Amino acid sequence: MFLHLGQDTVVTTDEIVGIFDLDTTTVSKPTRDYLAQMQKSGNVVNVSYELPKTFVITCKNGAKDKTMYISPISSATLLKRIKNTSYT
């Protein structure tokens, strides 16, 4: 299955490690440090220039190939999209 993150960006649901709300998760220092580390390593994709609401972590080829997508779509909406496309 695929999940549309905004604009022209789509990821497969099998690759998704987590979907996180930026307002609630960036309160903690470890999360802010992780976000900074991902940005320094060049693994951040900004999906849109609109106000960011969510970041989505994906992983390909084991734990070595992580990508963080910054999305203007709320985490609740992304979760609903996953549930609506799921056949479980």
N, CA, C and O atoms as a Maestro MAE file, in Angstrom:
{
 s_m_m2io_version
 :::
 2.0.0
}

f_m_ct {
 s_m_title
 :::
 protein
 m_atom[352] {
  # First column is atom index #
  i_m_mmod_type
  r_m_x_coord
  r_m_y_coord
  r_m_z_coord
  i_m_residue_number
  s_m_chain_name
  s_m_pdb_residue_name
  s_m_pdb_atom_name
  i_m_atomic_number
  :::
  1 25 0.830 -1.175 0.000 1 A "MET " " N  " 7
  2 3 0.000 0.000 0.000 1 A "MET " " CA " 6
  3 2 0.882 1.249 0.000 1 A "MET " " C  " 6
  4 15 2.055 1.205 0.371 1 A "MET " " O  " 8
  5 25 0.292 2.345 -0.421 2 A "PHE " " N  " 7
  6 3 1.005 3.602 -0.489 2 A "PHE " " CA " 6
  7 2 0.310 4.643 0.380 2 A "PHE " " C  " 6
  8 15 -0.901 4.588 0.598 2 A "PHE " " O  " 8
  9 25 1.105 5.597 0.872 3 A "LEU " " N  " 7
  10 3 0.575 6.692 1.667 3 A "LEU " " CA " 6
  11 2 1.025 7.999 1.040 3 A "LEU " " C  " 6
  12 15 2.220 8.225 0.850 3 A "LEU " " O  " 8
  13 25 0.062 8.861 0.718 4 A "HIS " " N  " 7
  14 3 0.340 10.173 0.143 4 A "HIS " " CA " 6
  15 2 0.651 11.146 1.270 4 A "HIS " " C  " 6
  16 15 -0.176 11.358 2.157 4 A "HIS " " O  " 8
  17 25 1.858 11.748 1.240 5 A "LEU " " N  " 7
  18 3 2.295 12.648 2.300 5 A "LEU " " CA " 6
  19 2 2.080 14.121 1.969 5 A "LEU " " C  " 6
  20 15 2.281 14.987 2.821 5 A "LEU " " O  " 8
  21 25 1.677 14.402 0.746 6 A "GLY " " N  " 7
  22 3 1.482 15.778 0.324 6 A "GLY " " CA " 6
  23 2 2.237 16.037 -0.965 6 A "GLY " " C  " 6
  24 15 3.197 15.339 -1.293 6 A "GLY " " O  " 8
  25 25 1.787 17.059 -1.695 7 A "GLN " " N  " 7
  26 3 2.372 17.404 -2.996 7 A "GLN " " CA " 6
  27 2 2.478 16.147 -3.858 7 A "GLN " " C  " 6
  28 15 1.476 15.471 -4.093 7 A "GLN " " O  " 8
  29 25 3.675 15.833 -4.326 8 A "ASP " " N  " 7
  30 3 3.874 14.675 -5.192 8 A "ASP " " CA " 6
  31 2 4.621 13.545 -4.482 8 A "ASP " " C  " 6
  32 15 5.286 12.740 -5.135 8 A "ASP " " O  " 8
  33 25 4.521 13.479 -3.176 9 A "THR " " N  " 7
  34 3 5.303 12.516 -2.407 9 A "THR " " CA " 6
  35 2 4.431 11.382 -1.891 9 A "THR " " C  " 6
  36 15 3.425 11.596 -1.216 9 A "THR " " O  " 8
  37 25 4.853 10.166 -2.232 10 A "VAL " " N  " 7
  38 3 4.150 8.951 -1.815 10 A "VAL " " CA " 6
  39 2 5.197 7.971 -1.301 10 A "VAL " " C  " 6
  40 15 6.263 7.827 -1.900 10 A "VAL " " O  " 8
  41 25 4.897 7.298 -0.193 11 A "VAL " " N  " 7
  42 3 5.785 6.266 0.339 11 A "VAL " " CA " 6
  43 2 4.975 4.985 0.517 11 A "VAL " " C  " 6
  44 15 3.752 5.022 0.651 11 A "VAL " " O  " 8
  45 25 5.671 3.859 0.517 12 A "THR " " N  " 7
  46 3 4.970 2.607 0.772 12 A "THR " " CA " 6
  47 2 4.796 2.439 2.274 12 A "THR " " C  " 6
  48 15 5.682 2.800 3.049 12 A "THR " " O  " 8
  49 25 3.674 1.900 2.681 13 A "THR " " N  " 7
  50 3 3.396 1.746 4.112 13 A "THR " " CA " 6
  51 2 4.336 0.731 4.765 13 A "THR " " C  " 6
  52 15 4.548 0.783 5.977 13 A "THR " " O  " 8
  53 25 4.896 -0.181 3.990 14 A "ASP " " N  " 7
  54 3 5.844 -1.156 4.535 14 A "ASP " " CA " 6
  55 2 7.124 -0.495 5.039 14 A "ASP " " C  " 6
  56 15 7.790 -1.031 5.926 14 A "ASP " " O  " 8
  57 25 7.472 0.662 4.482 15 A "GLU " " N  " 7
  58 3 8.708 1.353 4.851 15 A "GLU " " CA " 6
  59 2 8.537 2.270 6.056 15 A "GLU " " C  " 6
  60 15 9.533 2.719 6.623 15 A "GLU " " O  " 8
  61 25 7.309 2.559 6.460 16 A "ILE " " N  " 7
  62 3 7.064 3.536 7.517 16 A "ILE " " CA " 6
  63 2 7.437 2.964 8.881 16 A "ILE " " C  " 6
  64 15 6.959 1.902 9.280 16 A "ILE " " O  " 8
  65 25 8.300 3.691 9.584 17 A "VAL " " N  " 7
  66 3 8.687 3.326 10.937 17 A "VAL " " CA " 6
  67 2 7.780 4.033 11.932 17 A "VAL " " C  " 6
  68 15 7.371 3.443 12.932 17 A "VAL " " O  " 8
  69 25 7.465 5.295 11.661 18 A "GLY " " N  " 7
  70 3 6.607 6.049 12.567 18 A "GLY " " CA " 6
  71 2 6.111 7.339 11.953 18 A "GLY " " C  " 6
  72 15 6.733 7.904 11.053 18 A "GLY " " O  " 8
  73 25 4.969 7.796 12.460 19 A "ILE " " N  " 7
  74 3 4.370 9.058 12.066 19 A "ILE " " CA " 6
  75 2 4.241 9.880 13.344 19 A "ILE " " C  " 6
  76 15 3.621 9.441 14.312 19 A "ILE " " O  " 8
  77 25 4.832 11.077 13.343 20 A "PHE " " N  " 7
  78 3 4.929 11.861 14.568 20 A "PHE " " CA " 6
  79 2 4.399 13.277 14.371 20 A "PHE " " C  " 6
  80 15 4.663 13.914 13.351 20 A "PHE " " O  " 8
  81 25 3.655 13.756 15.348 21 A "ASP " " N  " 7
  82 3 3.137 15.120 15.344 21 A "ASP " " CA " 6
  83 2 4.253 16.070 15.782 21 A "ASP " " C  " 6
  84 15 4.846 15.881 16.844 21 A "ASP " " O  " 8
  85 25 4.537 17.078 14.978 22 A "LEU " " N  " 7
  86 3 5.629 17.991 15.295 22 A "LEU " " CA " 6
  87 2 5.368 18.811 16.553 22 A "LEU " " C  " 6
  88 15 6.303 19.088 17.303 22 A "LEU " " O  " 8
  89 25 4.133 19.202 16.800 23 A "ASP " " N  " 7
  90 3 3.830 20.034 17.970 23 A "ASP " " CA " 6
  91 2 4.096 19.313 19.284 23 A "ASP " " C  " 6
  92 15 4.597 19.916 20.233 23 A "ASP " " O  " 8
  93 25 3.769 18.045 19.347 24 A "THR " " N  " 7
  94 3 3.901 17.330 20.618 24 A "THR " " CA " 6
  95 2 5.256 16.652 20.795 24 A "THR " " C  " 6
  96 15 5.727 16.511 21.923 24 A "THR " " O  " 8
  97 25 5.879 16.236 19.721 25 A "THR " " N  " 7
  98 3 7.136 15.490 19.861 25 A "THR " " CA " 6
  99 2 8.357 16.377 19.970 25 A "THR " " C  " 6
  100 15 9.355 15.961 20.558 25 A "THR " " O  " 8
  101 25 8.319 17.576 19.431 26 A "THR " " N  " 7
  102 3 9.503 18.431 19.463 26 A "THR " " CA " 6
  103 2 9.690 19.125 20.807 26 A "THR " " C  " 6
  104 15 10.594 19.945 20.963 26 A "THR " " O  " 8
  105 25 8.852 18.803 21.764 27 A "VAL " " N  " 7
  106 3 9.004 19.353 23.107 27 A "VAL " " CA " 6
  107 2 10.231 18.735 23.788 27 A "VAL " " C  " 6
  108 15 10.929 19.417 24.538 27 A "VAL " " O  " 8
  109 25 10.492 17.474 23.536 28 A "SER " " N  " 7
  110 3 11.602 16.794 24.209 28 A "SER " " CA " 6
  111 2 12.929 17.043 23.487 28 A "SER " " C  " 6
  112 15 12.979 17.093 22.258 28 A "SER " " O  " 8
  113 25 13.981 17.195 24.252 29 A "LYS " " N  " 7
  114 3 15.303 17.455 23.699 29 A "LYS " " CA " 6
  115 2 15.828 16.293 22.858 29 A "LYS " " C  " 6
  116 15 16.409 16.540 21.802 29 A "LYS " " O  " 8
  117 25 15.650 15.031 23.279 30 A "PRO " " N  " 7
  118 3 16.136 13.933 22.433 30 A "PRO " " CA " 6
  119 2 15.516 13.933 21.027 30 A "PRO " " C  " 6
  120 15 16.187 13.612 20.047 30 A "PRO " " O  " 8
  121 25 14.246 14.290 20.941 31 A "THR " " N  " 7
  122 3 13.610 14.339 19.624 31 A "THR " " CA " 6
  123 2 14.187 15.480 18.796 31 A "THR " " C  " 6
  124 15 14.456 15.305 17.607 31 A "THR " " O  " 8
  125 25 14.377 16.635 19.403 32 A "ARG " " N  " 7
  126 3 14.974 17.764 18.685 32 A "ARG " " CA " 6
  127 2 16.384 17.418 18.214 32 A "ARG " " C  " 6
  128 15 16.778 17.778 17.105 32 A "ARG " " O  " 8
  129 25 17.139 16.720 19.056 33 A "ASP " " N  " 7
  130 3 18.488 16.297 18.673 33 A "ASP " " CA " 6
  131 2 18.446 15.323 17.496 33 A "ASP " " C  " 6
  132 15 19.267 15.405 16.582 33 A "ASP " " O  " 8
  133 25 17.479 14.398 17.526 34 A "TYR " " N  " 7
  134 3 17.337 13.440 16.427 34 A "TYR " " CA " 6
  135 2 16.978 14.156 15.120 34 A "TYR " " C  " 6
  136 15 17.522 13.837 14.063 34 A "TYR " " O  " 8
  137 25 16.070 15.114 15.198 35 A "LEU " " N  " 7
  138 3 15.701 15.891 14.015 35 A "LEU " " CA " 6
  139 2 16.912 16.627 13.453 35 A "LEU " " C  " 6
  140 15 17.119 16.643 12.239 35 A "LEU " " O  " 8
  141 25 17.709 17.234 14.322 36 A "ALA " " N  " 7
  142 3 18.909 17.945 13.883 36 A "ALA " " CA " 6
  143 2 19.920 16.994 13.246 36 A "ALA " " C  " 6
  144 15 20.545 17.328 12.240 36 A "ALA " " O  " 8
  145 25 20.078 15.812 13.833 37 A "GLN " " N  " 7
  146 3 21.003 14.816 13.290 37 A "GLN " " CA " 6
  147 2 20.571 14.364 11.893 37 A "GLN " " C  " 6
  148 15 21.397 14.241 10.989 37 A "GLN " " O  " 8
  149 25 19.275 14.119 11.729 38 A "MET " " N  " 7
  150 3 18.769 13.702 10.412 38 A "MET " " CA " 6
  151 2 18.985 14.808 9.380 38 A "MET " " C  " 6
  152 15 19.329 14.529 8.232 38 A "MET " " O  " 8
  153 25 18.786 16.054 9.785 39 A "GLN " " N  " 7
  154 3 18.964 17.163 8.855 39 A "GLN " " CA " 6
  155 2 20.435 17.314 8.471 39 A "GLN " " C  " 6
  156 15 20.744 17.552 7.304 39 A "GLN " " O  " 8
  157 25 21.336 17.180 9.426 40 A "LYS " " N  " 7
  158 3 22.773 17.280 9.141 40 A "LYS " " CA " 6
  159 2 23.228 16.182 8.190 40 A "LYS " " C  " 6
  160 15 24.104 16.402 7.353 40 A "LYS " " O  " 8
  161 25 22.641 15.013 8.318 41 A "SER " " N  " 7
  162 3 23.040 13.899 7.455 41 A "SER " " CA " 6
  163 2 22.398 13.968 6.072 41 A "SER " " C  " 6
  164 15 22.713 13.155 5.202 41 A "SER " " O  " 8
  165 25 21.505 14.927 5.862 42 A "GLY " " N  " 7
  166 3 20.886 15.096 4.548 42 A "GLY " " CA " 6
  167 2 19.761 14.132 4.257 42 A "GLY " " C  " 6
  168 15 19.429 13.898 3.095 42 A "GLY " " O  " 8
  169 25 19.167 13.570 5.294 43 A "ASN " " N  " 7
  170 3 18.111 12.575 5.113 43 A "ASN " " CA " 6
  171 2 16.715 13.139 5.344 43 A "ASN " " C  " 6
  172 15 15.791 12.385 5.650 43 A "ASN " " O  " 8
  173 25 16.547 14.445 5.202 44 A "VAL " " N  " 7
  174 3 15.249 15.073 5.413 44 A "VAL " " CA " 6
  175 2 14.704 15.557 4.075 44 A "VAL " " C  " 6
  176 15 15.393 16.234 3.312 44 A "VAL " " O  " 8
  177 25 13.445 15.194 3.809 45 A "VAL " " N  " 7
  178 3 12.758 15.636 2.601 45 A "VAL " " CA " 6
  179 2 11.571 16.485 3.031 45 A "VAL " " C  " 6
  180 15 10.663 15.999 3.705 45 A "VAL " " O  " 8
  181 25 11.580 17.755 2.637 46 A "ASN " " N  " 7
  182 3 10.465 18.640 2.943 46 A "ASN " " CA " 6
  183 2 9.450 18.501 1.818 46 A "ASN " " C  " 6
  184 15 9.715 18.883 0.679 46 A "ASN " " O  " 8
  185 25 8.304 17.959 2.143 47 A "VAL " " N  " 7
  186 3 7.287 17.643 1.146 47 A "VAL " " CA " 6
  187 2 6.642 18.909 0.574 47 A "VAL " " C  " 6
  188 15 6.273 18.941 -0.600 47 A "VAL " " O  " 8
  189 25 6.507 19.935 1.391 48 A "SER " " N  " 7
  190 3 5.806 21.143 0.987 48 A "SER " " CA " 6
  191 2 6.388 22.336 1.725 48 A "SER " " C  " 6
  192 15 7.052 22.186 2.751 48 A "SER " " O  " 8
  193 25 6.132 23.514 1.195 49 A "TYR " " N  " 7
  194 3 6.570 24.731 1.865 49 A "TYR " " CA " 6
  195 2 5.488 25.292 2.774 49 A "TYR " " C  " 6
  196 15 5.641 26.379 3.330 49 A "TYR " " O  " 8
  197 25 4.407 24.559 2.925 50 A "GLU " " N  " 7
  198 3 3.353 24.950 3.858 50 A "GLU " " CA " 6
  199 2 3.814 24.673 5.280 50 A "GLU " " C  " 6
  200 15 4.866 24.069 5.493 50 A "GLU " " O  " 8
  201 25 3.027 25.115 6.252 51 A "LEU " " N  " 7
  202 3 3.354 24.906 7.656 51 A "LEU " " CA " 6
  203 2 3.475 23.406 7.955 51 A "LEU " " C  " 6
  204 15 2.517 22.665 7.732 51 A "LEU " " O  " 8
  205 25 4.626 22.944 8.452 52 A "PRO " " N  " 7
  206 3 4.785 21.513 8.734 52 A "PRO " " CA " 6
  207 2 4.006 21.105 9.976 52 A "PRO " " C  " 6
  208 15 3.977 21.820 10.977 52 A "PRO " " O  " 8
  209 25 3.371 19.930 9.887 53 A "LYS " " N  " 7
  210 3 2.592 19.411 11.006 53 A "LYS " " CA " 6
  211 2 3.087 18.057 11.491 53 A "LYS " " C  " 6
  212 15 2.902 17.693 12.652 53 A "LYS " " O  " 8
  213 25 3.715 17.318 10.590 54 A "THR " " N  " 7
  214 3 4.062 15.927 10.884 54 A "THR " " CA " 6
  215 2 5.417 15.588 10.293 54 A "THR " " C  " 6
  216 15 5.813 16.135 9.264 54 A "THR " " O  " 8
  217 25 6.126 14.681 10.952 55 A "PHE " " N  " 7
  218 3 7.273 14.077 10.285 55 A "PHE " " CA " 6
  219 2 7.095 12.567 10.284 55 A "PHE " " C  " 6
  220 15 6.634 11.966 11.254 55 A "PHE " " O  " 8
  221 25 7.475 11.983 9.165 56 A "VAL " " N  " 7
  222 3 7.320 10.543 8.941 56 A "VAL " " CA " 6
  223 2 8.709 9.955 8.724 56 A "VAL " " C  " 6
  224 15 9.466 10.427 7.875 56 A "VAL " " O  " 8
  225 25 9.036 8.936 9.485 57 A "ILE " " N  " 7
  226 3 10.322 8.246 9.345 57 A "ILE " " CA " 6
  227 2 10.089 6.976 8.541 57 A "ILE " " C  " 6
  228 15 9.218 6.170 8.867 57 A "ILE " " O  " 8
  229 25 10.879 6.810 7.489 58 A "THR " " N  " 7
  230 3 10.830 5.588 6.697 58 A "THR " " CA " 6
  231 2 12.196 4.926 6.727 58 A "THR " " C  " 6
  232 15 13.211 5.572 6.987 58 A "THR " " O  " 8
  233 25 12.206 3.644 6.461 59 A "CYS " " N  " 7
  234 3 13.445 2.884 6.493 59 A "CYS " " CA " 6
  235 2 13.442 1.881 5.344 59 A "CYS " " C  " 6
  236 15 12.518 1.080 5.202 59 A "CYS " " O  " 8
  237 25 14.484 1.940 4.534 60 A "LYS " " N  " 7
  238 3 14.671 0.986 3.450 60 A "LYS " " CA " 6
  239 2 15.965 0.224 3.701 60 A "LYS " " C  " 6
  240 15 16.883 0.754 4.328 60 A "LYS " " O  " 8
  241 25 16.046 -0.975 3.234 61 A "ASN " " N  " 7
  242 3 17.278 -1.774 3.320 61 A "ASN " " CA " 6
  243 2 17.817 -1.873 4.744 61 A "ASN " " C  " 6
  244 15 18.999 -1.618 4.977 61 A "ASN " " O  " 8
  245 25 16.987 -2.230 5.667 62 A "GLY " " N  " 7
  246 3 17.430 -2.325 7.052 62 A "GLY " " CA " 6
  247 2 17.474 -0.954 7.710 62 A "GLY " " C  " 6
  248 15 16.906 0.005 7.187 62 A "GLY " " O  " 8
  249 25 18.130 -0.859 8.829 63 A "ALA " " N  " 7
  250 3 18.139 0.381 9.608 63 A "ALA " " CA " 6
  251 2 19.118 1.424 9.071 63 A "ALA " " C  " 6
  252 15 19.195 2.524 9.618 63 A "ALA " " O  " 8
  253 25 19.850 1.112 8.034 64 A "LYS " " N  " 7
  254 3 20.879 2.032 7.550 64 A "LYS " " CA " 6
  255 2 20.352 3.130 6.638 64 A "LYS " " C  " 6
  256 15 20.996 4.172 6.519 64 A "LYS " " O  " 8
  257 25 19.242 2.945 6.009 65 A "ASP " " N  " 7
  258 3 18.755 3.886 5.005 65 A "ASP " " CA " 6
  259 2 17.461 4.549 5.476 65 A "ASP " " C  " 6
  260 15 16.384 4.245 4.963 65 A "ASP " " O  " 8
  261 25 17.565 5.450 6.448 66 A "LYS " " N  " 7
  262 3 16.392 6.133 6.984 66 A "LYS " " CA " 6
  263 2 16.195 7.464 6.288 66 A "LYS " " C  " 6
  264 15 17.158 8.142 5.931 66 A "LYS " " O  " 8
  265 25 14.927 7.834 6.098 67 A "THR " " N  " 7
  266 3 14.562 9.122 5.526 67 A "THR " " CA " 6
  267 2 13.457 9.721 6.373 67 A "THR " " C  " 6
  268 15 12.551 9.020 6.823 67 A "THR " " O  " 8
  269 25 13.541 11.022 6.585 68 A "MET " " N  " 7
  270 3 12.506 11.735 7.324 68 A "MET " " CA " 6
  271 2 11.784 12.664 6.348 68 A "MET " " C  " 6
  272 15 12.405 13.484 5.672 68 A "MET " " O  " 8
  273 25 10.470 12.518 6.292 69 A "TYR " " N  " 7
  274 3 9.638 13.371 5.454 69 A "TYR " " CA " 6
  275 2 8.891 14.358 6.346 69 A "TYR " " C  " 6
  276 15 8.248 13.959 7.317 69 A "TYR " " O  " 8
  277 25 8.977 15.643 6.017 70 A "ILE " " N  " 7
  278 3 8.248 16.681 6.735 70 A "ILE " " CA " 6
  279 2 6.993 16.976 5.918 70 A "ILE " " C  " 6
  280 15 7.086 17.372 4.757 70 A "ILE " " O  " 8
  281 25 5.824 16.786 6.522 71 A "SER " " N  " 7
  282 3 4.551 16.870 5.801 71 A "SER " " CA " 6
  283 2 3.630 17.931 6.407 71 A "SER " " C  " 6
  284 15 3.617 18.123 7.622 71 A "SER " " O  " 8
  285 25 2.865 18.614 5.562 72 A "PRO " " N  " 7
  286 3 1.877 19.580 6.061 72 A "PRO " " CA " 6
  287 2 0.572 18.917 6.490 72 A "PRO " " C  " 6
  288 15 -0.341 19.598 6.957 72 A "PRO " " O  " 8
  289 25 0.474 17.611 6.340 73 A "ILE " " N  " 7
  290 3 -0.752 16.884 6.670 73 A "ILE " " CA " 6
  291 2 -0.642 16.379 8.107 73 A "ILE " " C  " 6
  292 15 0.406 15.877 8.513 73 A "ILE " " O  " 8
  293 25 -1.712 16.510 8.867 74 A "SER " " N  " 7
  294 3 -1.683 16.116 10.277 74 A "SER " " CA " 6
  295 2 -1.480 14.610 10.421 74 A "SER " " C  " 6
  296 15 -1.824 13.829 9.534 74 A "SER " " O  " 8
  297 25 -0.913 14.229 11.557 75 A "SER " " N  " 7
  298 3 -0.674 12.812 11.820 75 A "SER " " CA " 6
  299 2 -1.980 12.038 11.897 75 A "SER " " C  " 6
  300 15 -2.035 10.875 11.499 75 A "SER " " O  " 8
  301 25 -3.039 12.673 12.407 76 A "ALA " " N  " 7
  302 3 -4.350 12.003 12.483 76 A "ALA " " CA " 6
  303 2 -4.882 11.697 11.089 76 A "ALA " " C  " 6
  304 15 -5.429 10.619 10.860 76 A "ALA " " O  " 8
  305 25 -4.730 12.625 10.164 77 A "THR " " N  " 7
  306 3 -5.188 12.412 8.790 77 A "THR " " CA " 6
  307 2 -4.383 11.315 8.116 77 A "THR " " C  " 6
  308 15 -4.947 10.474 7.417 77 A "THR " " O  " 8
  309 25 -3.068 11.315 8.317 78 A "LEU " " N  " 7
  310 3 -2.242 10.262 7.722 78 A "LEU " " CA " 6
  311 2 -2.620 8.890 8.273 78 A "LEU " " C  " 6
  312 15 -2.658 7.907 7.533 78 A "LEU " " O  " 8
  313 25 -2.896 8.828 9.565 79 A "LEU " " N  " 7
  314 3 -3.330 7.563 10.167 79 A "LEU " " CA " 6
  315 2 -4.657 7.093 9.578 79 A "LEU " " C  " 6
  316 15 -4.829 5.902 9.317 79 A "LEU " " O  " 8
  317 25 -5.590 8.007 9.367 80 A "LYS " " N  " 7
  318 3 -6.869 7.639 8.748 80 A "LYS " " CA " 6
  319 2 -6.661 7.112 7.344 80 A "LYS " " C  " 6
  320 15 -7.327 6.164 6.926 80 A "LYS " " O  " 8
  321 25 -5.735 7.725 6.610 81 A "ARG " " N  " 7
  322 3 -5.453 7.266 5.248 81 A "ARG " " CA " 6
  323 2 -4.907 5.847 5.261 81 A "ARG " " C  " 6
  324 15 -5.265 5.035 4.408 81 A "ARG " " O  " 8
  325 25 -4.048 5.545 6.218 82 A "ILE " " N  " 7
  326 3 -3.510 4.190 6.311 82 A "ILE " " CA " 6
  327 2 -4.608 3.199 6.639 82 A "ILE " " C  " 6
  328 15 -4.683 2.125 6.042 82 A "ILE " " O  " 8
  329 25 -5.464 3.557 7.592 83 A "LYS " " N  " 7
  330 3 -6.547 2.646 7.972 83 A "LYS " " CA " 6
  331 2 -7.533 2.432 6.844 83 A "LYS " " C  " 6
  332 15 -8.058 1.329 6.691 83 A "LYS " " O  " 8
  333 25 -7.802 3.464 6.042 84 A "ASN " " N  " 7
  334 3 -8.748 3.338 4.936 84 A "ASN " " CA " 6
  335 2 -8.209 2.500 3.786 84 A "ASN " " C  " 6
  336 15 -8.987 1.938 3.015 84 A "ASN " " O  " 8
  337 25 -6.897 2.408 3.660 85 A "THR " " N  " 7
  338 3 -6.311 1.623 2.569 85 A "THR " " CA " 6
  339 2 -5.918 0.224 3.021 85 A "THR " " C  " 6
  340 15 -5.523 -0.601 2.198 85 A "THR " " O  " 8
  341 25 -6.020 -0.054 4.313 86 A "SER " " N  " 7
  342 3 -5.611 -1.345 4.835 86 A "SER " " CA " 6
  343 2 -6.693 -2.397 4.599 86 A "SER " " C  " 6
  344 15 -7.888 -2.111 4.686 86 A "SER " " O  " 8
  345 25 -6.260 -3.597 4.303 87 A "TYR " " N  " 7
  346 3 -7.212 -4.704 4.073 87 A "TYR " " CA " 6
  347 2 -7.216 -5.686 5.224 87 A "TYR " " C  " 6
  348 15 -7.631 -6.834 5.064 87 A "TYR " " O  " 8
  349 25 -6.753 -5.240 6.395 88 A "THR " " N  " 7
  350 3 -6.691 -6.155 7.533 88 A "THR " " CA " 6
  351 2 -7.963 -6.101 8.346 88 A "THR " " C  " 6
  352 15 -8.088 -6.809 9.345 88 A "THR " " O  " 8
  :::
 }
 m_bond[351] {
  # First column is bond index #
  i_m_from
  i_m_to
  i_m_order
  :::
  1 1 2 1
  2 2 3 1
  3 3 4 2
  4 3 5 1
  5 5 6 1
  6 6 7 1
  7 7 8 2
  8 7 9 1
  9 9 10 1
  10 10 11 1
  11 11 12 2
  12 11 13 1
  13 13 14 1
  14 14 15 1
  15 15 16 2
  16 15 17 1
  17 17 18 1
  18 18 19 1
  19 19 20 2
  20 19 21 1
  21 21 22 1
  22 22 23 1
  23 23 24 2
  24 23 25 1
  25 25 26 1
  26 26 27 1
  27 27 28 2
  28 27 29 1
  29 29 30 1
  30 30 31 1
  31 31 32 2
  32 31 33 1
  33 33 34 1
  34 34 35 1
  35 35 36 2
  36 35 37 1
  37 37 38 1
  38 38 39 1
  39 39 40 2
  40 39 41 1
  41 41 42 1
  42 42 43 1
  43 43 44 2
  44 43 45 1
  45 45 46 1
  46 46 47 1
  47 47 48 2
  48 47 49 1
  49 49 50 1
  50 50 51 1
  51 51 52 2
  52 51 53 1
  53 53 54 1
  54 54 55 1
  55 55 56 2
  56 55 57 1
  57 57 58 1
  58 58 59 1
  59 59 60 2
  60 59 61 1
  61 61 62 1
  62 62 63 1
  63 63 64 2
  64 63 65 1
  65 65 66 1
  66 66 67 1
  67 67 68 2
  68 67 69 1
  69 69 70 1
  70 70 71 1
  71 71 72 2
  72 71 73 1
  73 73 74 1
  74 74 75 1
  75 75 76 2
  76 75 77 1
  77 77 78 1
  78 78 79 1
  79 79 80 2
  80 79 81 1
  81 81 82 1
  82 82 83 1
  83 83 84 2
  84 83 85 1
  85 85 86 1
  86 86 87 1
  87 87 88 2
  88 87 89 1
  89 89 90 1
  90 90 91 1
  91 91 92 2
  92 91 93 1
  93 93 94 1
  94 94 95 1
  95 95 96 2
  96 95 97 1
  97 97 98 1
  98 98 99 1
  99 99 100 2
  100 99 101 1
  101 101 102 1
  102 102 103 1
  103 103 104 2
  104 103 105 1
  105 105 106 1
  106 106 107 1
  107 107 108 2
  108 107 109 1
  109 109 110 1
  110 110 111 1
  111 111 112 2
  112 111 113 1
  113 113 114 1
  114 114 115 1
  115 115 116 2
  116 115 117 1
  117 117 118 1
  118 118 119 1
  119 119 120 2
  120 119 121 1
  121 121 122 1
  122 122 123 1
  123 123 124 2
  124 123 125 1
  125 125 126 1
  126 126 127 1
  127 127 128 2
  128 127 129 1
  129 129 130 1
  130 130 131 1
  131 131 132 2
  132 131 133 1
  133 133 134 1
  134 134 135 1
  135 135 136 2
  136 135 137 1
  137 137 138 1
  138 138 139 1
  139 139 140 2
  140 139 141 1
  141 141 142 1
  142 142 143 1
  143 143 144 2
  144 143 145 1
  145 145 146 1
  146 146 147 1
  147 147 148 2
  148 147 149 1
  149 149 150 1
  150 150 151 1
  151 151 152 2
  152 151 153 1
  153 153 154 1
  154 154 155 1
  155 155 156 2
  156 155 157 1
  157 157 158 1
  158 158 159 1
  159 159 160 2
  160 159 161 1
  161 161 162 1
  162 162 163 1
  163 163 164 2
  164 163 165 1
  165 165 166 1
  166 166 167 1
  167 167 168 2
  168 167 169 1
  169 169 170 1
  170 170 171 1
  171 171 172 2
  172 171 173 1
  173 173 174 1
  174 174 175 1
  175 175 176 2
  176 175 177 1
  177 177 178 1
  178 178 179 1
  179 179 180 2
  180 179 181 1
  181 181 182 1
  182 182 183 1
  183 183 184 2
  184 183 185 1
  185 185 186 1
  186 186 187 1
  187 187 188 2
  188 187 189 1
  189 189 190 1
  190 190 191 1
  191 191 192 2
  192 191 193 1
  193 193 194 1
  194 194 195 1
  195 195 196 2
  196 195 197 1
  197 197 198 1
  198 198 199 1
  199 199 200 2
  200 199 201 1
  201 201 202 1
  202 202 203 1
  203 203 204 2
  204 203 205 1
  205 205 206 1
  206 206 207 1
  207 207 208 2
  208 207 209 1
  209 209 210 1
  210 210 211 1
  211 211 212 2
  212 211 213 1
  213 213 214 1
  214 214 215 1
  215 215 216 2
  216 215 217 1
  217 217 218 1
  218 218 219 1
  219 219 220 2
  220 219 221 1
  221 221 222 1
  222 222 223 1
  223 223 224 2
  224 223 225 1
  225 225 226 1
  226 226 227 1
  227 227 228 2
  228 227 229 1
  229 229 230 1
  230 230 231 1
  231 231 232 2
  232 231 233 1
  233 233 234 1
  234 234 235 1
  235 235 236 2
  236 235 237 1
  237 237 238 1
  238 238 239 1
  239 239 240 2
  240 239 241 1
  241 241 242 1
  242 242 243 1
  243 243 244 2
  244 243 245 1
  245 245 246 1
  246 246 247 1
  247 247 248 2
  248 247 249 1
  249 249 250 1
  250 250 251 1
  251 251 252 2
  252 251 253 1
  253 253 254 1
  254 254 255 1
  255 255 256 2
  256 255 257 1
  257 257 258 1
  258 258 259 1
  259 259 260 2
  260 259 261 1
  261 261 262 1
  262 262 263 1
  263 263 264 2
  264 263 265 1
  265 265 266 1
  266 266 267 1
  267 267 268 2
  268 267 269 1
  269 269 270 1
  270 270 271 1
  271 271 272 2
  272 271 273 1
  273 273 274 1
  274 274 275 1
  275 275 276 2
  276 275 277 1
  277 277 278 1
  278 278 279 1
  279 279 280 2
  280 279 281 1
  281 281 282 1
  282 282 283 1
  283 283 284 2
  284 283 285 1
  285 285 286 1
  286 286 287 1
  287 287 288 2
  288 287 289 1
  289 289 290 1
  290 290 291 1
  291 291 292 2
  292 291 293 1
  293 293 294 1
  294 294 295 1
  295 295 296 2
  296 295 297 1
  297 297 298 1
  298 298 299 1
  299 299 300 2
  300 299 301 1
  301 301 302 1
  302 302 303 1
  303 303 304 2
  304 303 305 1
  305 305 306 1
  306 306 307 1
  307 307 308 2
  308 307 309 1
  309 309 310 1
  310 310 311 1
  311 311 312 2
  312 311 313 1
  313 313 314 1
  314 314 315 1
  315 315 316 2
  316 315 317 1
  317 317 318 1
  318 318 319 1
  319 319 320 2
  320 319 321 1
  321 321 322 1
  322 322 323 1
  323 323 324 2
  324 323 325 1
  325 325 326 1
  326 326 327 1
  327 327 328 2
  328 327 329 1
  329 329 330 1
  330 330 331 1
  331 331 332 2
  332 331 333 1
  333 333 334 1
  334 334 335 1
  335 335 336 2
  336 335 337 1
  337 337 338 1
  338 338 339 1
  339 339 340 2
  340 339 341 1
  341 341 342 1
  342 342 343 1
  343 343 344 2
  344 343 345 1
  345 345 346 1
  346 346 347 1
  347 347 348 2
  348 347 349 1
  349 349 350 1
  350 350 351 1
  351 351 352 2
  :::
 }
}
